[in-house]
């Protein structure tokens, strides 16, 4: 996987915990020790875009994971690059940069209010 795609891949993996499993509520993470208790203000438009991107990135990740498991070792690097390109495209199609997407994921991991807003959006999109 190209080095420039690592942050997105890491965000894709960390975003998976935001997706509530069917029939199981996602747990709200405790705020990190550095959090002041104040919620970060992310616009509804950005939260909507992030939720849509999370769903798309998760689907891409799952699809390529299956392809990579079935592929010969010699094809796995190419498939990883394709997956990264598709994830970047999915984020961009929602009007977010990779940096914005990663930032929103990071905030959601540390801010229960933002986390809950994204989870709510994910539930309504199912």
C-alpha positions in Angstrom: 0.0 0.0 0.0 1.4 3.4 -0.8 2.6 5.4 2.1 0.3 8.3 1.4 -2.7 6.1 1.7 -1.9 4.8 5.2 -3.9 7.5 7.1 -7.0 6.7 5.1 -6.5 2.9 5.6 -6.0 3.5 9.3 -9.2 5.6 9.4 -11.1 3.0 7.5 -10.1 0.4 10.1 -10.8 2.7 13.0 -14.1 3.8 11.5 -15.4 0.2 11.4 -16.1 0.5 15.2 -18.6 3.3 14.4 -20.7 1.0 12.3 -23.3 -0.5 14.6 -23.6 -4.3 14.2 -27.1 -5.4 13.3 -29.1 -5.6 16.5 -26.3 -4.4 18.6 -25.9 -0.8 19.7 -22.5 0.7 19.3 -20.9 1.7 22.6 -20.0 5.3 23.2 -16.3 5.6 23.9 -15.2 7.5 27.0 -13.6 10.8 26.2 -9.8 10.8 26.1 -8.1 12.3 29.1 -7.1 15.4 27.0 -10.7 16.2 26.1 -12.2 19.3 27.8 -15.7 17.9 27.8 -16.8 20.4 25.2 -18.0 18.9 21.9 -16.2 19.9 18.7 -18.5 21.7 16.3 -18.7 19.8 13.0 -21.4 20.9 10.6 -24.3 18.6 9.9 -23.3 18.6 6.2 -19.8 17.3 7.2 -21.3 14.7 9.5 -23.6 13.5 6.8 -20.7 13.3 4.3 -18.6 11.5 6.9 -21.3 8.9 7.6 -21.8 8.3 3.9 -18.1 8.0 3.4 -17.7 5.6 6.3 -20.3 3.3 4.9 -18.7 3.4 1.4 -15.2 3.0 2.7 -16.3 0.1 4.9 -17.9 -1.7 2.0 -14.8 -1.2 -0.2 -12.6 -2.5 2.6 -14.7 -5.6 3.0 -14.9 -6.3 -0.7 -11.2 -5.9 -1.2 -10.4 -7.9 1.9 -12.3 -10.9 0.4 -10.5 -10.4 -3.0 -7.1 -10.3 -1.3 -7.8 -13.4 0.7 -8.6 -15.3 -2.5 -5.8 -13.7 -4.6 -2.3 -15.1 -5.0 0.3 -13.3 -2.9 1.7 -11.7 -6.1 -1.6 -9.8 -6.7 -2.1 -8.5 -3.1 -0.1 -5.3 -3.4 -1.9 -4.3 -6.6 -5.3 -5.0 -4.9 -4.2 -3.0 -1.8 -3.4 -0.1 -4.1 -6.7 -0.4 -5.9 -8.6 -0.5 -2.5 -6.8 2.6 -1.4 -7.6 4.4 -4.6 -11.3 3.4 -4.3 -11.4 4.6 -0.6 -9.9 7.9 -1.5 -12.4 8.3 -4.4 -15.3 7.3 -2.1 -14.3 10.0 0.4 -13.9 12.6 -2.3 -17.3 11.8 -3.8 -18.8 12.9 -0.5 -17.1 16.3 -0.7 -14.4 15.5 1.9 -10.7 15.5 1.6 -8.9 12.5 3.1 -7.6 14.9 5.8 -11.1 16.1 6.7 -12.4 12.5 6.8 -9.5 11.4 9.0 -10.0 14.4 11.3 -13.7 13.7 11.7 -13.0 10.0 12.5 -10.5 11.1 15.1 -12.9 13.5 16.7 -15.6 10.9 16.7 -13.3 8.5 18.5 -12.7 11.0 21.3 -16.0 12.9 21.5 -19.1 11.0 22.5 -21.4 13.7 21.1 -19.9 13.5 17.6 -19.7 9.7 17.8 -23.4 9.5 18.6 -24.3 11.9 15.8 -22.4 9.8 13.2 -23.8 6.5 14.6 -27.3 8.0 14.3 -26.7 8.9 10.7 -25.3 5.4 10.0 -28.5 3.9 11.5 -30.8 6.0 9.4 -28.9 5.2 6.1 -29.4 1.4 6.5 
